[in-house]
Amino acid sequence: MRKPLSALVLLLLAFPAMADPLVHTFSIVARDPATGEMGVAVQSHWFSVGSIVTWAEAGVGAIATQSFVDPGYGMRGLDLMRGGVTAPDALDQLVAADAQRDGRQVAMIDANGRVKAYTGKSAIAAAGHIVGDNFSAQANLMANDRIWPAMAKAFESTKGDLADRMLAALEAAQSAGGDIRGRQSAAILIVKGKSTGRPWAGADRAFDLRVDDAPEPIVELKRLIRLQRAYGHANRGDELMTEKKVEEALGEYKAAAALAPEILELPFWHAVTLASIGREAEARPIFTAVFAKEPVWADLMPRLPAAGLFPDDRALIARIQALKKR
């Protein structure tokens, strides 16, 4: 007896030219008019959704391409917008040229906030989108048709920066029922409104985070965003130290440690900075707390002077290392 055909094979038989990834999902593309930041946030019951759905470029635009995914919508869409084509016109051009358009779901927003979405008639129900001021929410293969309206409402009503608002949209989608199959991965990609000419994380990319496989991907994505905010403060502290703005730098280091108290490296470098500028008394309790939980950080101290990260003061280093419990 022949084995019954799988659902995937049945879909490919129904759409023989459509051998594209079946990334059914819910997502939001959005722009913050105050900062110019643009981005995409997404969750799906599909492995590594962020590697295929999310596309964005600073000063250009952001794109979500999903359902029967053609990644070319991301690459070509950004190319068109970079060349001066508006997001709505770019989407119209790509849809018109796509013989498999009926299975697609795509949303695009450009650096001026012009936005448009497309949901093909063969996208698996519940499927649809809603376009608002500086955003579009879209979904397919959902438990119900309340998903994308819930995302829009959450995005419009949530206070905070673009990452906060996009996360709220994802959480609202999941609370309304989400993907009928469940959940597996999530991602967020946010770029700046203007390019620095350095198109990587920390320069043009404000957030570039992926949860490729997890039981609660939005929860994990939220944790990663918190950590990135913390490391952002730490990096800013380093920049301020190079500018000799010591008090401002120390404030950034303190903020980093407060945001992510479980990451002991953050207070360690705060204490290193304090001790290196003659404020050993303030550094000692921080070193003590760090060494009590992870003694290995004390062993790192003698290696820092050669890297130019600490004074070559053996007595000072010995006093700090003595804070480690034996």
N, C-alpha and C positions, 0 to 999 in steps of 0.2 A: 504494500500500500504506500502510495506517495505521501510524503509529509505535507501538511497544509502550508500554503505560502504565508510568509511573515507579513506583518503590516507594512514594513518598509518596502518589500518586494511589490506588494499590491499598489503602493503609492507610485513606485517607479514605473509599473505597468500602466497605471492611469495617466502618468505624465512622462512618457518615454524619453523626452529630450531633457528632462529635468533631473540631472544627476548631482545637483547641488546639495550642500549640507542642509539637513532638516532642522534648522535652529528655530523652533517655535518658542515664543518668549513674550515678555512684556518689557518695554523700555521707555525712556523719556530722553528727548533731546531738548536742550534749553540754553538760554543765554541770560546773563545778569546784566541788565542795562546800566547799572551803576559802575560795574568794574569792567565790563566787556568780556568777562570770562564766558566760555561756551563749553558744553560737554554732553556726554551721553552716560546714562546709568541704566543697567539692565540686570534682570535675573531670568533664569531659565532652568528647566529640567533637561539640560544638555551639558556635556562636559566642556569646560573652558569656553564659555560663551563670549568672554571678553576678547578672545583671540580672533573673532570673526565678525561680531556685530558692531563693535565700537570703532569709530573713526573720527578724528578731529585734528585740526591744525590751527595753531595760534594765528590770529589775524585773518583767518579764512572761513572756517565754519566747522560744524559737527554733523555727523551722519550716523544713523542706526539702520543697518540693513539686516533683515530677518525673514522669518517664515522659510520659504525655499530660497536660501541665501545665495545671492550673487555678490561676492566680495568686491567685484568690479564697481558696484555702485559707490562703495566707499572711496576707492582710489580715483575713479573717473569723476566722481562728484566733487572731490576736493580739487582736482585739476581744473575743472570748469569754474568753480568759484574763485580759485586763485587767479584765473584769467579774467575775472570781472563779471562772470555770469551769476545772476542771483540764485539763491537756493531753490525757489519755485521753478525757475526756468531750467536750472540744471536737472532737477528731478523730472520735469516734463520731457526733456530731451532724452534722458536715459530710459524712462519708461516707454517712450514711443519707439525706441530702437530695440527693445527687448522682446523677443518672440515668446518668452516665457513669463511675461509680465503678470499674468493672472495669478501666479503663485507667490508673487513678491509682496513684501511689506517693507516700506522704506520711509524714513523721515529725514529731512535736511533743514538745517538752520545756518544762516550766514552771519558774518561779522556785524551786519547792520540789523540783525534780528528778524530778517525776512525768513519765513518758515512755511514748509508745506509737507504733507504726508500723503502716502498712497497705500491703500490696502487692496490687493488684487481679489477678484471674486472667488478664486480658488483657495485663498488662505483658509485654514481650518477653523471653523467656528469653536467658540465664540471669538470673533475677530473684528477689529475696528480701530479707529483712532479719533482723537479730538485735538484740534489745533487751537491754541490760545495765544495770548500776548507773549511773545518770546519763548514759546515752548510748543512741543507736540508730544502727546502720550499715545502709544500704540501697543497693541497686543493681539496675539492670535493663539489658538488652541487653549483658550481660557475656560475656567469652570463656569463662567457666566459673562454676561455683557455689562456688568457693573464695574469691571476692572479699570478700563481706561478713564471713565468719568471720575472714579475714585482717585486715580492718580492726578488728574487735572485739579480736582478740588484740593487735594493735599498740597500740591506744589504752589497753588495760588494763595493758600491760607497760612503756610508755614513761614515763620520768621527765620532769619539767619542768612548765611551765605549760600552760594549755589549748591555746594555739596550737601548742606543740611536740607535744602529744599528738595533736591533730587532723591536723597535717601528717604525723605518723608513720602515721596511719590511711590517708591518701591515698596515701602512698608504698607502703604495704603492698598496697593495692588494685592499684596499677599493676604492682608486682612480681609479683603473682599472676596477671596477665593483663590486667586492666583492661577498658575498653570494647572490644568486638570490632572497632569501627570505627577505633580509634586515639584520639588526644587532640587537643584544640584550645584549651580554655579552662579556667580554674579560678578559685576565689574563696574568701575566708574573711571571715566577719562574726562578730565577738565583741562582746557588749555586757556592761555591768557588771550586777552582781546587784541594785543599787538605782539608780533613776533620779536624776539630778541636776536634772532639769527642763530640761536642755539636750540634746536628743536628736540630737547630732551627733558627728562624729569628734573625739576628744580629750576629750570630756566623758563622754557615755554610751557611746560606741563605742570600745572598746579597739583593735579592728582592723576595717577596712572596706576590703578590698583586692580588686581584680579583675584577672585576666589574661584579656583578651577574645579574644586570638588569638595563639598562640605554638606553636612546634614541641614545646616541653617545658614546659607550663604549670605543673606542680608545681615544677619547678626555679626558674622565674621567680617564682612565688608565694613560695617560700622566700626568695629574694633580697629581695623587697619587704618581707617581714616583718622581715628583718634591718635594712633601712633604716628601717622605722617604729620599731623599737626604738631605733635610733640617734637619730632625730629626737625621740623621746620623752624621751631623756636631755637633749637640747639644750633642749627646751621646759621641762623641769623645772629646768634650770640657770637659765633666764630667770626663772622664778618665784622661785627662791631668791635671785637677785640683787635682786629687788624687795623681798624680805624682809630684805635686808642680811646674808644668810648666805653670805658670799663663798667661804669654803673649800669648803663643800658644793656651791655652784654650780660652782666650778672642777672639782670631782670629777665632776660630771655632764657638763660639757663634754668633759672628758678621756675619759670613757666613751663618749660619742657618737662622737668621732673614732676611737677604737679599734675600735668596731663597724663603721664605714663609712669606712675610710681613703681610699677612692676619691672621697669627697664632700668637696672642698676647702673648701666653705663652712663646714663644721663646725669645723675647726681655725681658720679665719679668725676666726670670732666668739669662739672661745676666746682667741685672741691679742688681739683688740680689748678683751675684758674685762680681761685682764691689764694691757695698756698703760693702760687708762682708770683703773685703780686704783693707778697708780704702780709697776707691776711690769714696766717696759719690758724689762729684761734677760731676763726669762723669756719675754716675748712675741717678742723679736727672732728667735730661731731658728725659731719657728713661722711668723711672717710670711715669713721668707726661703724656707722650704720651699714655702709656698703660692704665693708670687710666682714662684718658679722654674718652677712647672708652669702657673699661670694668672695672668699678669701683670696682668690686668684688675682683680683685687682691690685692687691698690695704687691704682688710679685711683678707687676708691670712697671711700678714706679722707677726702678733703676734704669729702665730702657728708654725713658722719655727724654733725658737730657741730650742724648746723641741725635735724636730726631728734632731737637730744637723746641720741644714742647714743655720743658721744665728746666729750672735753674740747675746747674751742675753743682749742687750743694749736697754733699754726702751726709752731712749731719741732719739736714732737713729731711732728706729721703729716709734716713734711718728712723727718725722720730715718727714719720708717717707710717712706715712699715711696722713699727712697734705697736700701732693701734690694732693690728690684726691679732685676734685671740689665738693663742698657741694651743 
